Amino acid sequence: MYRYGAAGKGKDASYWRDIGTIDAYWRANMDLASVSPIFNLYDRNWPIRTYEGQYPPAKTVFADEEKGRAGKALDSIMCSGVIISGGKVTKSILSPGVRVNSYAEVDESILFHNVVIGMRAKVKKAIIDKGVRVPDGMKIGYDLENDRKSFMYPKKGCGDTERRSPINGIKW
């Protein structure tokens, strides 16, 4: 990452992070969603210029805490077009068009464009490729031995659902 026009002051002035492995990419993104990231996306003195598609604002719906159906995101980054519909997202990055359905849980994960997390599905420490539909009730990241049979999983931790993943119900 290069800071255009950097004056060489502040913690972001010489930011560099190797993201050449899946684990390194995951760690760098988790840092962005932390309370005090090394690289601050919200620094007004260092604007990020990028294209963002025309999506409606992100939203959370359903607030029935008593029944466990409350759309909420904690310590996360949500892009435009995200809908958390009665699910819970923690320490994650959600790209445009992502939908997290009722009673679903997403923790320490990166969801690319237009991912749908089915009802009661659980995703933990994963990178979900664009357009993937995680079926209702599926668990990813909770049984590493079983996950390694279906997904690309590095030895150290974070999982990656690729388009070639043999999961029933995944929409490519």
C-alpha positions in Angstrom: 0.0 0.0 0.0 1.4 3.4 -0.9 0.4 6.7 0.6 0.2 9.2 -2.2 1.7 12.6 -1.2 2.7 11.3 2.3 4.6 13.9 4.3 6.1 11.1 6.4 4.3 11.9 9.7 1.9 9.8 11.7 1.5 6.1 12.1 -0.1 5.7 8.6 2.8 7.5 6.7 4.8 4.4 6.0 2.1 1.7 6.2 3.1 -1.5 4.5 1.7 -5.0 5.0 2.4 -8.1 3.1 -0.9 -9.8 2.3 0.6 -12.5 0.1 -1.0 -15.4 2.0 -4.7 -16.0 2.9 -3.8 -15.8 6.6 -2.0 -12.5 6.1 -4.8 -11.1 4.0 -7.3 -12.1 6.7 -5.2 -10.6 9.6 -4.8 -7.3 7.7 -8.6 -7.0 7.2 -9.4 -8.0 10.8 -7.1 -5.2 11.8 -9.1 -2.7 9.7 -12.2 -3.6 11.7 -10.5 -3.3 15.1 -11.0 -0.3 17.5 -7.6 1.1 16.8 -6.3 -0.2 13.5 -2.7 0.3 12.4 -4.1 1.8 9.1 -7.1 4.0 9.8 -9.6 4.1 7.0 -11.3 7.0 8.7 -8.4 9.5 8.6 -9.8 12.6 6.9 -6.2 13.7 6.1 -5.7 10.6 4.0 -8.8 10.1 1.9 -9.3 6.9 0.1 -10.5 7.4 -3.4 -12.3 4.4 -4.9 -15.3 3.5 -6.9 -18.4 2.4 -4.9 -21.4 1.0 -6.8 -24.8 2.6 -6.3 -26.3 0.6 -3.5 -28.8 1.7 -0.8 -27.4 2.3 2.7 -26.5 -0.7 4.8 -29.2 -1.6 7.3 -30.0 -4.0 10.2 -33.6 -5.3 10.7 -35.5 -7.1 13.4 -34.9 -6.2 17.0 -36.4 -9.1 18.9 -33.6 -9.6 21.4 -35.8 -11.8 23.6 -36.1 -14.4 20.8 -32.5 -14.0 19.6 -33.6 -12.5 16.3 -31.9 -9.1 16.2 -30.0 -7.7 13.2 -26.8 -6.3 14.6 -23.1 -5.7 13.7 -20.4 -5.1 16.3 -16.8 -4.1 15.7 -17.4 -4.6 11.9 -17.2 -2.8 8.6 -20.4 -2.9 6.5 -20.5 -1.5 2.9 -23.5 -0.1 1.2 -26.2 -2.6 0.3 -25.6 -4.9 3.2 -28.7 -6.2 5.0 -28.4 -7.9 8.4 -31.8 -9.4 8.7 -32.1 -10.8 12.2 -28.5 -12.2 12.3 -25.4 -11.1 14.3 -22.1 -10.0 12.8 -19.0 -9.5 14.9 -15.5 -8.4 14.0 -16.1 -8.9 10.3 -15.9 -7.1 6.9 -19.1 -7.2 4.7 -18.8 -6.2 1.1 -21.7 -4.6 -1.0 -24.8 -6.6 -1.4 -24.2 -9.1 1.5 -27.2 -10.5 3.3 -27.0 -12.2 6.7 -30.3 -13.9 7.5 -32.2 -14.6 10.8 -30.4 -16.3 13.6 -27.2 -16.5 11.5 -23.8 -15.6 13.1 -20.7 -14.3 11.3 -17.6 -13.9 13.4 -14.1 -12.7 12.3 -14.8 -13.2 8.7 -14.6 -11.4 5.3 -17.7 -11.7 3.0 -17.2 -10.6 -0.6 -19.9 -9.1 -2.8 -23.4 -10.6 -2.8 -22.7 -13.3 -0.3 -25.9 -14.7 1.4 -25.6 -16.3 4.8 -28.6 -18.6 5.3 -30.8 -18.8 8.4 -29.1 -20.3 11.5 -25.8 -20.7 9.5 -22.6 -19.9 11.4 -19.4 -18.6 9.9 -16.2 -18.1 11.9 -12.8 -17.0 10.7 -13.5 -17.4 7.0 -13.2 -15.6 3.7 -16.3 -16.2 1.6 -16.0 -15.6 -2.1 -18.3 -13.4 -4.1 -21.8 -14.7 -4.9 -21.6 -17.7 -2.5 -24.8 -18.7 -0.7 -24.1 -20.4 2.6 -27.0 -22.8 3.1 -29.4 -22.6 6.1 -27.9 -24.2 9.2 -24.4 -24.7 7.7 -21.4 -24.2 10.0 -18.1 -23.0 8.6 -15.0 -22.6 10.9 -16.3 -24.7 13.8 -14.9 -28.1 12.8 -11.6 -27.5 11.1 -10.9 -31.1 10.2 -14.3 -31.4 8.4 -13.9 -27.9 6.8 -10.5 -28.9 5.3 -12.3 -31.6 3.3 -14.7 -29.1 1.7 -12.8 -25.8 1.6 -9.4 -24.4 1.1 -7.9 -24.1 4.6 -4.4 -23.0 5.3 -2.6 -24.8 8.2 -2.7 -21.8 10.5 -6.3 -20.9 10.5 -8.6 -18.8 8.3 -10.8 -20.7 5.8 -11.6 -19.7 2.3 -14.7 -20.8 0.4 -13.8 -20.8 -3.2 -16.1 -21.2 -6.2 -14.9 -24.8 -6.6 -16.0 -25.7 -3.1 -18.2 -28.8 -3.1 -21.1 -27.5 -1.0 -24.7 -28.4 -1.8 -26.8 -25.2 -2.3 -24.0 -22.9 -3.1 -24.9 -20.5 -5.9 -22.1 -19.5 -8.2 
